[in-house]
Amino acid sequence: MTKVLDVVLLLALPASGKSEVRRYMASLTPDQCRDEFHLGPTVQLDDYPYVHMMRRVSQELRARGHDGLFFDSDDQSMKEPRDWGTLIELLNEDFDDLVQRRRPAPASAATWMLDRFDAARRKVGAAPALAALDPKLRAGLIAVLEPEAKKLLADKNEGVPDSLEGRTVVIEAARGGPDGSTLPLPAPLGYRYSIAQFSDAILSRASILYVWVTPEESRRKNHERTDPNDPGSILNHGVPMTVMLGDYGCDDMEWLIQHSDRPDTVKLESRGRTHHLPVARFDNRKDKTTFVRADKAKWKPEDVAALHSGLGGALERLAQLTAAGS
C-alpha cells in the first residue's frame, strides 16, 4: 500500500502557485492523490487568514484614532517583526486542535481571536497589547470584527476531521526578506526562523514541498491575481508592492538547502534539538499553475499534464526522502 505523507509544509513566495496547487489537488480522486502524489485526504492550515485579521484589527484601530498595533497602513509591513513567529504559534494551536479534535465554541469569536493574538505574541516575546486596550475601544473593536471572526472560527472548526488517520495535513505559509538582502536572513525573517518556531509535534512529522519561482515572477503573479473586492480570499488576495519588496524580495530556501549537512534537507535548530526536514522543490519558474484559477471546464489537457507531472515528481521525491529518513 502506498505510504502517504503525514505533514507537508507547503512553502513559497506569495503568488507562487501554492493555492493553485491546493485547488488542483482538490480536483483529483482520493486514489490519484494517494497513488500518484502520496497524499491522503488533506487537512489544510494556512496563516493568511490570521494576517488578514491582523490587518482588519489595525484598520479598525486606526479608524478610531488609535495606533494600528500590527500595521501602520494597509500598504506597509508588520510593525513588529516577531509577529512572523506569532503566526506560527497560531498554526501550532490549530494543529494541536486537529490532533485533539477540538472545535472551540467561545461566546464571542472576536474576543477569542484577540486573546489568541495576545497569547501567541507572548510566546515569541512580543507585547500582548490587545488586552491592554481601553475597555470601550476594545468592546467596539470586538463588535465590529465579530462577523469576520465568527466566519474564521467556523472555517477552522469545519476543517477539523474526526480522525487524522490516513490523512495529510498541509500547512501553507510564505516567508522572505527585503529585496537585496545578504543571506542568511536574520531572525525573525525567513524560513529558518519561522520553521524552527513550529511545535515539536509538527517538526517530528513534517516534510517540505517548496514551490519554486523567482521573486520577480512572484511579484508579476501577485499583481495578476489581486482582486481588490476579495481581500480576504486565499486565492485572490493581493500583497502590496511595498510589502512584496520589503518582506518577500528574496527568500532563504535555496540557502537553507545548500547549507544543510544532509542532501535534500533543511537543517534547523529548535528548542535545543536538531531537525533535518526532507525538502523537494516543485519547479514553477515557468508557470504551470495559473490555469487552475479558471473554471475546470476550460483547463487544457497539456497544461494539466505539465502540472501533474511536475507536482507528482516533486511529491514522489519527497515521499522517497521521508521514507529513507524514517
Long-range contacts (C-beta under 8 A, 24 or more apart in sequence): 2-34, 2-35, 2-38, 3-38, 3-319, 3-323, 4-34, 4-38, 4-39, 4-40, 4-166, 4-167, 4-168, 5-38, 5-39, 5-40, 5-168, 5-207, 5-315, 5-318, 5-319, 5-322, 6-168, 6-169, 6-205, 6-206, 6-207, 6-322, 7-168, 7-169, 7-171, 7-202, 7-205, 7-206, 7-207, 8-39, 8-168, 8-169, 8-170, 8-171, 8-206, 8-207, 8-208, 8-209, 8-318, 9-171, 9-173, 9-195, 9-198, 9-206, 9-207, 9-208, 9-209, 9-277, 10-170, 10-171, 10-172, 10-173, 10-209, 10-211, 11-172, 11-173, 11-174, 11-175, 11-191, 11-208, 11-209, 11-210, 11-211, 11-253, 12-174, 12-210, 12-211, 12-212, 12-213, 12-218, 12-284, 13-174, 13-176, 13-213, 13-215, 13-218, 13-248, 13-251, 14-174, 14-218, 14-222, 14-239, 14-244, 14-248, 15-218, 15-219, 15-221, 15-222, 15-224, 15-225, 15-239, 16-174, 16-211, 16-212, 16-213, 16-217, 16-218, 16-221, 16-284, 17-211, 17-213, 17-221, 17-282, 17-284, 17-287, 17-288, 17-289, 17-290, 18-172, 18-174, 18-211, 19-172, 19-234, 19-235, 20-235, 20-289, 20-290, 20-292, 20-293, 21-211, 21-282, 21-289, 21-292, 21-311, 22-170, 22-172, 23-235, 23-292, 23-293, 24-289, 24-292, 24-307, 24-308, 24-311, 25-311, 27-296, 36-308, 36-312, 37-311, 37-312, 37-315, 38-315, 38-316, 38-318, 38-319, 39-168, 39-315, 40-166, 40-167, 40-168, 41-161, 41-166, 41-167, 41-168, 42-167, 42-168, 42-169, 42-170, 43-98, 43-159, 43-160, 43-161, 43-164, 43-167, 43-168, 43-169, 43-170, 44-159, 44-170, 44-172, 45-91, 45-94, 45-95, 45-98, 45-159, 45-169, 45-170, 45-171, 45-172, 46-171, 46-172, 46-173, 46-234, 47-87, 47-88, 47-90, 47-91, 47-172, 47-173, 48-172, 48-234, 48-237, 49-152, 49-155, 49-232, 49-234, 50-87, 50-90, 51-87, 52-231, 52-232, 52-237, 53-113, 53-145, 53-148, 53-149, 53-152, 54-78, 54-83, 54-117, 56-145, 56-148, 57-114, 57-117, 57-130, 57-141, 57-145, 60-140, 60-141, 60-144, 60-145, 61-137, 61-141, 64-137, 64-140, 64-141, 66-133, 66-137, 69-129, 69-130, 74-240, 75-240, 75-241, 75-242, 75-243, 76-240, 76-242, 76-243, 77-242, 77-243, 77-246, 77-247, 78-247, 80-121, 80-126, 80-127, 81-188, 81-189, 82-121, 82-124, 82-125, 82-126, 82-188, 83-121, 83-124, 83-126, 84-175, 84-188, 84-189, 84-193, 84-194, 85-123, 85-124, 85-126, 85-188, 85-193, 85-194, 85-197, 86-117, 86-120, 86-121, 86-123, 86-124, 86-126, 87-120, 87-173, 87-194, 88-173, 88-194, 88-197, 88-198, 89-119, 89-120, 89-123, 89-124, 89-197, 90-116, 90-117, 90-120, 91-171, 91-173, 91-198, 92-197, 92-198, 92-199, 92-201, 92-202, 93-120, 94-156, 95-169, 95-171, 95-199, 95-201, 95-202, 96-199, 96-201, 97-156, 97-160, 98-159, 98-160, 98-161, 98-164, 98-169, 99-164, 99-201, 101-160, 101-161, 101-162, 101-163, 102-160, 103-157, 103-160, 104-153, 104-156, 104-157, 105-157, 106-153, 108-142, 108-146, 108-149, 109-146, 109-149, 109-150, 109-152, 109-153, 110-141, 110-142, 110-143, 110-145, 110-146, 110-148, 110-149, 110-150, 111-142, 112-149, 112-153, 113-145, 113-149, 113-152, 113-153, 114-138, 114-141, 114-142, 124-188, 124-197, 148-232, 171-198, 171-202, 171-206, 174-248, 175-251, 175-252, 176-215, 176-247, 176-248, 176-249, 176-250, 176-251, 176-252, 177-247, 177-248, 177-249, 177-250, 177-251, 177-252, 178-245, 178-246, 178-247, 178-249, 178-250, 179-215, 179-245, 179-246, 179-249, 179-250, 180-249, 180-250, 181-249, 181-250, 183-250, 183-252, 183-255, 184-252, 184-255, 184-259, 185-250, 185-251, 185-252, 190-251, 190-252, 191-251, 191-252, 191-253, 191-256, 191-266, 192-252, 192-256, 192-268, 195-266, 195-268, 195-277, 196-268, 196-269, 196-270, 197-270, 198-270, 200-270, 200-271, 200-273, 203-268, 203-270, 203-275, 203-277, 204-275, 206-277, 207-277, 207-278, 207-279, 207-280, 207-318, 207-321, 207-322, 208-266, 208-277, 208-278, 208-279, 208-280, 208-318, 209-279, 209-280, 209-282, 209-314, 209-315, 209-318, 210-253, 210-279, 210-280, 210-281, 210-282, 211-281, 211-282, 211-284, 211-289, 212-253, 212-281, 212-282, 212-283, 212-284, 212-285, 213-284, 213-285, 214-285, 215-248, 215-249, 215-250, 215-251, 217-285, 217-287, 218-244, 218-248, 219-244, 219-245, 221-287, 221-290, 224-290, 225-293, 235-293, 253-279, 253-281, 264-317, 264-321, 265-321, 265-325, 276-325, 278-318, 278-321, 278-322, 278-325, 279-318, 279-321, 280-314, 280-315, 280-317, 280-318, 280-321, 281-314, 282-310, 282-311, 282-314, 283-310, 283-314, 284-310
